[in-house]
Amino acid sequence: MRTFDLSPLYRSTVGFDRLFSLLDQASGVEAGVPGYPPYNIERTGENAYRITMAVAGFNDSELSIESRENTLTVKGEKKAEDGKDAEVLYRGIAARSFERRFQLADHVEVKGARLENGLLHVELVREIPEAMKPRTITITSGKSAGQQIEAKAA
């Protein structure tokens, strides 16, 4: 796979650093991108999405979700199991801590999260502000276009 060095562009542009960081992440330049835990991103409606993460072995007190500046961060901190007398012969269920980050588009907000059967479901909704929504402008005919509205002098 080819890698592109975007550092010359950082020197000659102002305000595009976030765009270049996204390009670096998309191209896989960022080293150490974890593959754990596995996840799905689903579209559940026209402006609704769901991220589902497989977090087997974690309970809700060991998981945290934070949304800040178009970045959703999900962390899992596995607490050490003290007082267990059983000796584990084989550990197939991962019990390591993790941190997974997702870049969110503009106006995407987290609506809720639930932990169910070892799966963490994070519900997202894209809510465009009213001022940014497209609006219809009525077109007037030639006769009504020339009318003036009388205003009272103050």
VENUR-V315118 format. One record per residue. RES is the residue in one small letter. BURIAL is 1 if it has 16 or more other ideal C-beta (glycine too) atoms within 10 Angstrom, else 0. Layout:
<<RES,BURIAL> <RES,BURIAL>>
This chain:
<<m,0> <r,0> <t,0> <f,0> <d,0> <l,1> <s,0> <p,0> <l,0> <y,0> <r,0> <s,0> <t,0> <v,0> <g,0> <f,0> <d,0> <r,0> <l,0> <f,0> <s,0> <l,0> <l,0> <d,0> <q,0> <a,0> <s,0> <g,0> <v,0> <e,0> <a,0> <g,0> <v,0> <p,0> <g,0> <y,0> <p,1> <p,0> <y,1> <n,0> <i,0> <e,0> <r,0> <t,0> <g,0> <e,0> <n,0> <a,0> <y,1> <r,1> <i,1> <t,0> <m,1> <a,1> <v,1> <a,0> <g,0> <f,1> <n,0> <d,0> <s,0> <e,0> <l,1> <s,0> <i,0> <e,0> <s,0> <r,0> <e,0> <n,0> <t,0> <l,1> <t,0> <v,1> <k,0> <g,1> <e,0> <k,1> <k,0> <a,0> <e,0> <d,0> <g,0> <k,0> <d,0> <a,0> <e,0> <v,0> <l,0> <y,0> <r,0> <g,0> <i,0> <a,1> <a,0> <r,0> <s,0> <f,1> <e,0> <r,1> <r,0> <f,1> <q,0> <l,1> <a,0> <d,0> <h,0> <v,1> <e,0> <v,0> <k,0> <g,0> <a,1> <r,0> <l,0> <e,0> <n,0> <g,0> <l,0> <l,1> <h,0> <v,1> <e,0> <l,1> <v,0> <r,0> <e,0> <i,0> <p,0> <e,0> <a,0> <m,0> <k,0> <p,0> <r,0> <t,0> <i,0> <t,0> <i,0> <t,0> <s,0> <g,0> <k,0> <s,0> <a,0> <g,0> <q,0> <q,0> <i,0> <e,0> <a,0> <k,0> <a,0> <a,0>>
